[in-house]
Amino acid sequence: MAPPPSPPHAAALPAWAAENALFRRHRRLRPLLLPAASLRAFAPLLSHCIVSGLARNPFVASRLLVASSRLSLRFSLLLLSHLPASSLSPFSFNSLIRASPPRLALQLFDQMRHRGVTTDRYTLPFLIHACSSGDRPLCESLHGQSLRLGYSSVLFTQTALMNAYFACRFEVAARRVFDEMQAKDVVAWTGMVSGYVDSGMFLRGVEVFQEMRSCEEAVRPNVATVVSVASACAGLGSLEYAKGLHAYVEKVGLEGELIVKNSLIDMYGKCGSIELARGLFGLMPQKDLHSWTAMISGLASHGHGKEAVALFFSMKEAGVLPDSTTFVVVLSACSHAGLVDEGISIFNSMENEYKVTPDIKHYGCMVDLFSRAGLIARGYQFIESMPFEPNLAILGALLSACSINNELDIGELVIKRIESVRSDKGGAGVLLSNIYANQNLWHEVDSLRRKIRDDTICRKPPGQSGFNTSTLNVASLIIGQQSVWGPDDVSESLFAPARPTHMPLTKEIKGGMSAAERRRILLFTGK
């Protein structure tokens, strides 16, 4: 008979705990090394620490707070309020701040100062991260705190501030904090690239990567850096940039990483080279769910719907279970390829076979599938059977199909559904009037157009274009408005010499090329 398993406290201690005198002397503290199953299981240990006086030890108190915060943050705060100030340390508060929502994190920071516990270099980064919810005034206030407490030049704090400013969509401030860093590590560089990518500023992200490669300090990019740059190249849709990144990845030896290969497949699919994506996918010795999903998505976006669906079934045969994102991708492929029966079968298999609950994206793909196939009535029935209200994208797809197929009755029903979603439906009204016109119902056309003109039906928001003037102000040209800009003003603004940037990417190439051309050439060619 096998011997019974050893209790947790009898297991071998970690190296740091084996050298700790407290754990060697007080064996009943050893359960603190393992997460407690529940508050009930945690209570005996807590009682022992309080009765024995061990809870007055700052190290023990911090471990108790960390352990209790994993079970119940509310209970952990109650415990904090009953511990003497002498037993509290920066680590105790840092752990709770890290696990708290923004408002509570700020209250803990305030309590930390009132109870005389000094901050350390980790306090503000944890606080800034907890409060990175897009509140710009709060972010600026925390920036001021870092200056007041003397942590503004600490790299951890600067990196947290940079990420917080990106979360606030305040890219200029994020760049300013980045430029103030005296020594940037790979985490800071990667955060800057991914921040620009998340803000949709893809070219800026690629340029920061080039800065990283040409900086004096040798900073080697990691997997996260490459994935962020691949997303930037995909956002730009530039095959030239994509090939350059792939060559660099091979040069630094990161191509063998699975997550890097997945990002390269996705990048090539979005940059217009499905053949390169297919080649990479075929050479992969190991594929995970993201590999299959990226390849299916690339095939679908390039019009290879049947191949995408076939690859989906090959994935199932390989024993890889699809997730919600995979189903969105393959249903979209069915929609664009007109594979109605396959789409219905795959949608029905979501819950029946894979226990994946369809959400509004999956229902939207199915409505789009029926609309493209001209099955308008079935599409409307599908909307009626949805367990939640359809959004404007779903209703708009069906209404557009009604306009194409002259389905007046269903088009009027869709308009009523759109009215219940929002009042701004000027574009929908135009589509319905087109259906009336195709049916030669000119009285209804005239009546509906009058309502649109008289604002009885709200107009669609006018289209507008924005561009930077020579004075760095953003000017807007709005459809339907008399422009205060003359042709000469527009020409002067559009064709004014470009302002120099802060990135010296083109020092070594001179001649007849423009700055933009030189920057493109140097982007992935090294220093």
Secondary structure, 3 states (H helix, E strand, C coil): CCCCCCCHHHCCCCHHHHCCHHHHHCHHHHHHHCCCCCHHHHHHHHHHHHHHCHHHCHHHHHHHHHHHHHHCHHHHHHHHHHCCHHHCCHHHHHHHHHCCCHHHHHHHHHHHHHCCCCCCCCHHHHHHHHCCCCCHHHHHHHHHHHHHHCCCCCHHHHHHHHHHHHHCCCHHHHHHHHHCCCCCCHHHHHHHHHHHHHCCCHHHHHHHHHHHHHCCCCCCCCHHHHHHHHHHHHHHCCHHHHHHHHHHHHHHCCCCCHHHHHHHHHHHHHCCCHHHHHHHHHHCCCCCHHHHHHHHHHHHHCCCHHHHHHHHHHHHHCCCCCCHHHHHHHHHHHHHHCCHHHHHHHHHHHHHHHCCCCCHHHHHHHHHHHHHCCCHHHHHHHHHCCCCCCCHHHHHHHHHHHHHHCCHHHHHHHHHHHHHHCCECHHHHHHHHHHHHHCCCHHHHHHHHHHHHCCCCECCCCCEEEEECCCCCEEEEECCCCCCCCHHHHHHHHCCCCCCCCCCCCCCCCCCCCHHHHHHHHCCCCC
